Amino acid sequence: VWGYAALGVMPGKEVLEGLATGWQMALSRLDKGHLTTEDLSQVQQFIVFAELEAEMGAWDGDIASVVALRETLGGAGRAALAEVVTGSKLQREVADTIARLGYAFEEEARDPRSGYSIDVLISPG
């Protein structure tokens, strides 16, 4: 999926539905502890990608497979993304600059819908 995203190409519906169905089968093993935090965060990223593409009308497949995958995953995907926090020198420099400009902000804020981390979220006002 990342290769498609990097190229700006939407994979065909067979690929997308196959991924959703395959991940749903893998999630059936969730209680056996076969999936790592990285696995779960990858599945969550696919779900967010698919749902955003569907909202924009670019999803060529049956979104029902993604909805079923999201329901099977539950909150585990968002929780997995919350465990993965990364920062960079550039991010630190941006935050320092925003602070010097006098803006209020939050680092590593969480988007409640996707679970993604927002590097620096500037407060309104």
SVG drawing of the C-alpha trace seen along z (x, -y; Angstrom):
<svg xmlns="http://www.w3.org/2000/svg" viewBox="-20 -35 38 53">
<polyline fill="none" stroke="black" stroke-width="0.4" points="0.0,0.0 2.9,-2.4 4.3,-1.8 1.0,-2.8 0.8,-5.8 4.3,-7.0 3.5,-6.7 0.1,-8.3 -1.5,-5.3 -4.7,-3.7 -4.4,0.1 -7.2,2.1 -10.2,3.2 -9.0,6.8 -5.8,5.8 -7.6,3.6 -10.3,6.1 -7.7,8.9 -5.7,6.8 -8.8,6.1 -9.9,9.8 -6.3,11.0 -5.8,8.7 -9.2,9.6 -8.2,13.3 -4.9,12.4 -6.8,10.5 -8.7,13.6 -5.5,14.7 -5.3,11.5 -6.2,13.3 -3.3,15.7 -0.8,12.8 0.5,13.4 0.3,9.7 2.8,7.2 2.3,3.5 3.9,2.8 1.4,5.2 -1.6,3.6 -0.4,0.1 0.1,1.1 -3.5,2.5 -4.8,-0.8 -2.9,-2.8 -4.5,-0.8 -8.0,-1.3 -7.4,-5.1 -6.1,-5.1 -9.1,-3.2 -11.7,-5.2 -10.3,-8.5 -10.1,-7.3 -13.7,-6.1 -14.8,-9.5 -13.1,-11.2 -14.7,-8.8 -11.4,-7.2 -12.0,-3.8 -12.8,-1.3 -13.7,1.6 -16.4,2.7 -15.8,0.6 -17.7,3.2 -14.6,5.3 -12.7,2.4 -15.6,1.6 -15.6,5.3 -11.8,5.1 -12.1,1.9 -14.8,3.6 -12.6,6.7 -9.6,4.6 -11.6,2.5 -9.4,0.0 -6.3,2.1 -5.0,0.2 -5.4,-3.2 -3.7,-1.9 -0.8,-0.5 -0.3,-3.8 -0.3,-5.6 2.6,-3.4 4.7,-4.4 6.0,-7.9 8.8,-9.2 10.5,-12.6 13.1,-14.1 15.6,-17.0 13.6,-18.9 10.4,-18.4 12.2,-19.7 13.5,-22.7 10.0,-23.5 8.5,-23.3 11.2,-25.5 10.5,-28.1 6.8,-28.0 7.4,-28.5 9.7,-31.5 7.0,-33.0 4.7,-32.8 2.2,-30.3 0.6,-27.7 1.0,-24.2 0.9,-20.5 3.5,-18.0 2.6,-14.5 -1.2,-15.2 -3.4,-12.3 -6.0,-12.5 -9.0,-10.7 -10.3,-9.2 -7.2,-7.7 -4.9,-7.4 -2.1,-9.2 0.3,-11.3 0.4,-15.0 4.0,-16.2 3.1,-19.8 -0.6,-21.0 -0.9,-24.7 -3.7,-25.9 -6.3,-28.1 -6.4,-31.8"/>
</svg>
